[in-house]
Amino acid sequence: MTITPPDAPVLGTAGFDLSCWPVVRGRSPAGDLAMVEAWIDALTLILDSGQRFAVVMDMPGTITADAATLTEGRKKVILWMKQRREDLAARCGGFVYLPADPAEIEELAAKTAQVAAAFPFPLHVAPDEAAALERAHSLTH
């Protein structure tokens, strides 16, 4: 069976790259409400494809948005994840976070561990791109 990635312009506008399908490369939409909406639309399309996938999420080193914008964006993502929890559990093998600065890996791992129970899929942190892609590929089976 050949698995092909979903194809739609919204994936590019949300910063998703499907060239490593079924691994999806993306960047955190933190601090940009328009990007949060595009990110949710893109992940909805990916989920609705009915195929198993995993995400490598590039994390920004510094978030410059104000606290209210960050909170609003997080609320939107959390609400969407609650609505799509069963689909996410069935199709998303997990997220692998890749920090912009390798020196931030311990801090990102600690933050990830604090919130992991709220997600319907595993969360991981990788020290570099090769490790992130390897881990993500292992999550798609």
C-alpha positions in Angstrom: 0.0 0.0 0.0 1.3 3.4 -1.0 0.8 6.1 1.5 0.7 9.6 0.1 0.6 12.8 2.1 -2.4 15.1 2.1 -2.1 17.9 -0.4 -3.5 21.3 0.2 -2.2 24.9 0.2 -3.0 25.3 3.9 -0.1 23.0 4.8 2.4 25.4 3.4 0.8 28.5 5.0 1.0 26.8 8.4 4.7 26.1 7.9 4.3 22.3 7.5 6.6 20.3 5.3 5.5 16.9 4.1 8.6 15.9 2.2 9.5 13.3 4.8 5.9 11.9 5.0 4.6 10.3 7.2 6.8 12.6 9.3 5.5 16.1 9.2 7.9 18.9 9.8 6.5 22.1 11.4 7.3 25.0 13.5 5.6 26.1 16.7 2.9 28.7 16.0 3.6 30.3 19.4 2.8 34.0 19.6 1.1 34.3 16.2 -2.7 33.9 16.3 -3.0 33.7 12.5 -0.4 31.0 12.5 -2.2 29.1 15.2 -5.4 29.1 13.1 -3.4 27.9 10.0 -1.7 25.3 12.1 -5.0 24.0 13.4 -6.4 23.9 9.8 -3.4 22.1 8.5 -3.4 19.5 11.3 -7.1 19.0 10.8 -6.4 18.2 7.1 -3.6 15.8 8.0 -5.8 14.0 10.6 -8.7 13.8 8.1 -6.5 12.0 5.7 -6.9 9.0 7.9 -3.2 8.1 7.8 -0.8 7.7 10.7 1.8 10.4 11.1 4.3 12.0 13.6 5.4 15.6 13.9 8.8 17.1 14.3 8.2 20.5 15.8 10.9 23.2 15.5 10.7 25.3 18.7 11.6 28.9 18.7 14.4 30.0 20.9 12.7 33.2 21.9 9.0 34.0 21.9 8.4 37.7 21.5 4.6 37.7 21.8 2.8 39.2 24.8 1.4 36.9 27.5 -2.2 37.5 26.4 -1.5 36.4 22.8 0.3 33.3 24.0 -2.5 32.4 26.3 -5.1 32.9 23.5 -3.1 30.8 21.1 -2.7 28.0 23.6 -6.4 28.0 24.4 -7.3 27.6 20.7 -4.9 24.6 20.4 -6.1 23.0 23.6 -9.7 23.3 22.6 -9.0 21.8 19.1 -7.0 19.0 20.7 -9.9 18.2 23.1 -12.3 18.1 20.1 -10.0 15.8 18.1 -8.6 13.8 21.0 -9.8 10.4 19.7 -8.5 11.1 16.1 -5.1 12.3 17.5 -4.8 9.2 19.7 -5.5 6.9 16.7 -3.4 8.7 14.0 -0.7 10.8 15.6 2.3 8.7 16.7 3.6 11.7 18.6 5.4 15.0 18.5 9.2 15.4 18.7 10.2 18.8 19.8 13.5 20.2 18.4 14.8 23.2 20.3 16.4 26.1 18.3 19.3 26.1 20.7 20.7 22.7 21.8 21.5 24.3 25.2 17.7 24.6 25.8 17.1 20.9 25.5 16.9 20.2 29.3 14.5 23.1 29.9 12.3 22.0 27.0 12.4 18.4 28.2 11.3 19.5 31.7 8.4 21.6 30.3 7.4 18.8 28.0 7.3 16.3 30.9 5.1 18.6 32.9 2.4 18.7 30.1 2.8 15.3 28.5 -0.2 13.7 30.4 -2.6 16.2 28.8 -1.8 15.0 25.3 -3.3 11.9 23.6 0.0 11.0 22.0 3.7 10.8 23.2 5.9 13.9 23.4 9.6 13.7 23.0 12.5 16.1 22.8 15.5 15.6 20.5 19.0 17.1 20.6 19.3 17.5 16.8 17.5 17.1 13.5 18.8 13.6 12.7 17.7 12.3 16.1 14.3 14.1 15.8 13.6 12.5 12.4 14.7 9.1 13.5 12.5 9.2 16.6 9.5 10.6 14.5 9.8 7.8 11.9 9.8 5.2 14.7 6.5 6.7 16.0 4.7 6.2 12.7 4.5 2.4 12.9 
